[in-house]
Amino acid sequence: MTLTERITTPGPKKILALDGGGIRGMLTVEVLAGIEKILRDKLNNDKLVLADWFDFFAGTSTGAIIASCLALGKSCDEIRQFYLSSGEAMFDKACILNRYTHNKYEDERLAAKLREVFGAETTLGSNGLRSLLMMVMRNVSTDSPWPVSNNPYAKYNQPGRKDCNLKLPLWQLVRASTAAPVYFPPEEVNVGDHRFVFVDGGITTYNNPAFQAFLMATTEPYNLNWPAGENRLLLVSIGTGTSPEANKDLRPDEMNIIYNASSIPSALMYAALNEQDFLCRTFGACLAGDPLDREVGDMIGKKGPVMPKLFTYLRYNAELTREGLDALGLADVKPEDVQKLDSTEHIRELQRVGTAVVANKVSPRHFDAFP
């Protein structure tokens, strides 16, 4: 099935949205592996990959890496091996001077890995992409969020345009989406006659890109126009873990310039993912998800401003606090080991968190309504 056929064929559509979160994307990979196994068992096909089932992948930052791999038809095991073998390359420490004046990590090794995995010549419009793909980045040059997709009907994807996004290298767009300020240098991309500077899409309201993916799938200007409805559209959203009590012992006098510079990215990511998640639970029929707060709870079975709701929604995530890890049966995992975005030395613990999320929160029945 071509991408155009996949977009236009009648029937229920399925969207998978993946949060940003640095090396904590390893948690996401393990949750995806659990979903892949559920679908393989349901369809009696041990070769199935998620691109066989999902029609649209969306990702920000580390989620953009995973979403791109999935859209290319890679299995979860292949993506797992990429993270295990490339984690240290993703976080290649800069020289001491640069760490305090520019960014903590260099990007050459990460860029080389992305070119190796995606192919230096592979573009956003490549026929190798089996599903719709959206990545979110922030265009610093225009001070605006850029949700870029391979949708052939999108305004800026028309082949006659000099600035057609489909001509852009896939690896470079992924690199741009992962360029977290403080952590990595920005990425410069030539779009037609323009040169733009991009940073991580987590520095927008779309670190969790789930609701934006729904809007792209259904809103007229994007020209996909998929029908909404609880039985027509499934949106699965996967996080990279939260740590709402990570700074509970923080003193005001500790909030210096260096602290604020290093903590702002994760603070923005946490606020953005909650807003997007709440929007999805409000306008979608939520079947799975942890409580958002003590006031709104998990929204499962709760009414919203639109009834019936516009899609079916599943949200899988983990709270990386002592209480949250204990609830997953991970009393031996230290919260501080899995909360950092660059904790590559604890990637195995992140795997265990993802596996525990599958065991405790992901159920085959969540997918029953969508063949």
HUSUL-V68000 format. One record per residue. RES is the residue in one letter. OMEGA is omega in radians with two decimals (* if undefined). NEAR is the number of other C-alpha atoms within 8 Angstrom. Layout:
((RES:OMEGA:NEAR) (RES:OMEGA:NEAR))
This chain:
((M:3.09:4) (T:3.11:6) (L:3.13:11) (T:3.10:7) (E:-3.13:8) (R:-3.13:10) (I:-2.96:9) (T:-3.14:6) (T:-3.14:6) (P:3.09:4) (G:-3.12:5) (P:3.10:9) (K:-3.06:10) (K:-3.08:12) (I:3.06:15) (L:-3.10:13) (A:-3.01:17) (L:-3.13:19) (D:2.92:17) (G:3.13:17) (G:3.07:14) (G:-3.08:9) (I:3.07:12) (R:2.98:17) (G:3.08:13) (M:3.06:14) (L:3.12:15) (T:-3.11:13) (V:-3.13:14) (E:3.06:14) (V:3.10:14) (L:3.12:9) (A:3.08:10) (G:3.10:11) (I:3.11:10) (E:3.13:12) (K:3.10:9) (I:-3.12:9) (L:3.08:9) (R:3.13:12) (D:-3.12:9) (K:-3.05:7) (L:3.11:6) (N:-3.09:6) (N:-3.07:8) (D:3.08:7) (K:-3.09:5) (L:2.96:9) (V:-3.01:12) (L:3.06:10) (A:3.06:13) (D:-2.98:8) (W:-3.14:7) (F:-3.12:12) (D:-2.97:13) (F:3.05:12) (F:3.09:17) (A:-3.13:17) (G:3.06:19) (T:3.07:21) (S:3.11:22) (T:3.05:15) (G:3.09:15) (A:3.07:18) (I:-3.08:10) (I:-3.12:13) (A:3.13:14) (S:3.08:11) (C:-3.14:11) (L:-3.13:14) (A:3.09:15) (L:3.09:11) (G:3.13:12) (K:3.09:11) (S:3.11:9) (C:3.10:13) (D:3.10:7) (E:3.14:8) (I:3.08:12) (R:-3.13:11) (Q:3.09:8) (F:-3.13:9) (Y:-3.13:9) (L:-3.08:8) (S:-3.01:7) (S:-3.08:9) (G:-3.12:11) (E:3.12:8) (A:3.11:9) (M:-3.08:9) (F:-3.13:12) (D:-3.00:11) (K:3.06:8) (A:3.07:10) (C:-3.01:6) (I:-3.12:6) (L:-3.13:6) (N:-3.11:10) (R:-3.09:12) (Y:-3.10:8) (T:-3.08:6) (H:-3.08:8) (N:-3.07:14) (K:-3.00:12) (Y:3.01:12) (E:-3.10:12) (D:-3.06:11) (E:-3.10:6) (R:3.10:10) (L:3.13:12) (A:3.13:11) (A:3.11:8) (K:3.14:10) (L:3.08:13) (R:3.14:10) (E:-3.07:8) (V:-3.04:6) (F:-3.08:10) (G:-3.08:9) (A:-3.07:8) (E:-3.12:5) (T:-3.14:10) (T:3.10:11) (L:3.13:12) (G:-3.09:10) (S:3.05:8) (N:3.10:6) (G:3.09:5) (L:-3.01:12) (R:-3.09:11) (S:2.99:13) (L:-3.12:14) (L:3.02:14) (M:3.04:14) (M:-3.12:15) (V:3.03:19) (M:3.08:19) (R:3.09:15) (N:-3.11:13) (V:-3.11:10) (S:3.13:7) (T:-3.13:6) (D:-3.08:7) (S:3.03:7) (P:3.12:10) (W:2.94:9) (P:-3.05:8) (V:-3.12:9) (S:3.05:9) (N:3.10:13) (N:-3.07:9) (P:-3.13:7) (Y:-3.10:9) (A:-3.06:11) (K:-3.05:6) (Y:3.07:8) (N:-3.13:13) (Q:-2.99:10) (P:3.14:7) (G:-3.12:5) (R:3.05:8) (K:-3.11:7) (D:3.14:8) (C:-3.10:14) (N:-3.10:12) (L:3.14:11) (K:-3.06:8) (L:3.11:12) (P:-3.13:11) (L:-3.08:10) (W:-3.09:14) (Q:3.07:12) (L:3.08:10) (V:3.11:14) (R:3.13:12) (A:-3.12:14) (S:-3.11:20) (T:-3.04:14) (A:-3.10:15) (A:3.09:16) (P:-3.05:11) (V:-3.11:10) (Y:-3.03:9) (F:3.02:12) (P:3.10:14) (P:3.12:11) (E:3.07:11) (E:-3.11:9) (V:3.05:9) (N:3.13:8) (V:-3.03:11) (G:3.14:8) (D:-3.06:7) (H:3.01:6) (R:-3.12:9) (F:3.05:12) (V:-3.09:11) (F:2.96:16) (V:-3.06:18) (D:3.07:16) (G:3.07:17) (G:3.10:19) (I:3.01:13) (T:3.08:11) (T:-3.04:13) (Y:3.01:15) (N:2.87:16) (N:-3.02:20) (P:-2.97:16) (A:-3.07:17) (F:3.07:11) (Q:3.09:8) (A:3.07:12) (F:3.14:10) (L:3.13:8) (M:-3.10:9) (A:-2.94:10) (T:-3.03:12) (T:-2.95:10) (E:-3.07:7) (P:3.11:5) (Y:3.01:12) (N:2.97:8) (L:3.01:12) (N:3.06:9) (W:3.12:7) (P:3.07:7) (A:3.12:9) (G:-3.08:11) (E:3.14:13) (N:-3.09:10) (R:-3.02:11) (L:3.07:15) (L:3.08:14) (L:3.10:14) (V:-3.09:12) (S:-3.08:13) (I:-3.13:13) (G:3.12:13) (T:3.12:14) (G:3.07:12) (T:3.12:11) (S:-3.04:9) (P:3.13:7) (E:-3.06:6) (A:-3.08:8) (N:-3.02:6) (K:3.14:5) (D:-3.09:4) (L:3.06:6) (R:-3.13:6) (P:-3.10:5) (D:3.09:5) (E:-3.06:7) (M:3.12:9) (N:-3.09:7) (I:-3.11:6) (I:3.12:7) (Y:-3.10:9) (N:-3.13:9) (A:-3.10:9) (S:-3.07:8) (S:-3.09:8) (I:-3.14:8) (P:-3.11:12) (S:3.09:8) (A:3.10:8) (L:3.14:12) (M:-3.10:15) (Y:3.14:9) (A:-3.10:9) (A:-3.09:14) (L:3.12:14) (N:-3.14:10) (E:3.13:9) (Q:-3.13:14) (D:-3.14:12) (F:3.08:9) (L:3.14:10) (C:-3.14:12) (R:3.13:12) (T:-3.08:11) (F:3.09:12) (G:3.09:13) (A:-3.04:14) (C:3.09:14) (L:-3.09:10) (A:3.11:12) (G:3.08:11) (D:3.06:9) (P:3.11:9) (L:3.05:9) (D:-3.06:7) (R:-3.12:6) (E:-3.06:4) (V:3.14:8) (G:-3.10:9) (D:3.10:9) (M:3.12:11) (I:-3.13:10) (G:-3.10:7) (K:-3.13:5) (K:3.05:8) (G:-3.11:8) (P:3.12:6) (V:3.11:8) (M:-0.07:7) (P:-3.04:6) (K:-2.91:12) (L:3.12:13) (F:3.00:15) (T:-2.97:15) (Y:3.05:15) (L:3.12:12) (R:3.12:13) (Y:-3.14:14) (N:3.12:12) (A:3.01:13) (E:-3.01:10) (L:3.03:12) (T:3.10:12) (R:-3.14:9) (E:-3.11:6) (G:3.12:10) (L:3.09:16) (D:3.14:9) (A:3.09:7) (L:-3.12:10) (G:-3.08:7) (L:-3.08:9) (A:-3.11:8) (D:3.12:4) (V:-3.13:8) (K:-3.13:8) (P:-3.09:10) (E:3.13:7) (D:-3.05:10) (V:-3.11:13) (Q:-3.06:13) (K:3.13:8) (L:-3.07:8) (D:-3.07:8) (S:-3.07:12) (T:-3.12:9) (E:-3.14:5) (H:-3.10:9) (I:3.11:13) (R:3.09:7) (E:3.09:10) (L:3.04:12) (Q:-3.13:12) (R:3.09:9) (V:3.13:13) (G:3.11:15) (T:3.12:12) (A:3.07:10) (V:3.11:14) (V:-3.08:13) (A:-3.03:7) (N:-2.96:7) (K:-3.06:8) (V:-3.10:12) (S:3.06:7) (P:-3.11:7) (R:3.11:5) (H:-3.05:10) (F:-3.02:8) (D:-3.03:7) (A:-3.08:6) (F:-3.06:7) (P:*:4))
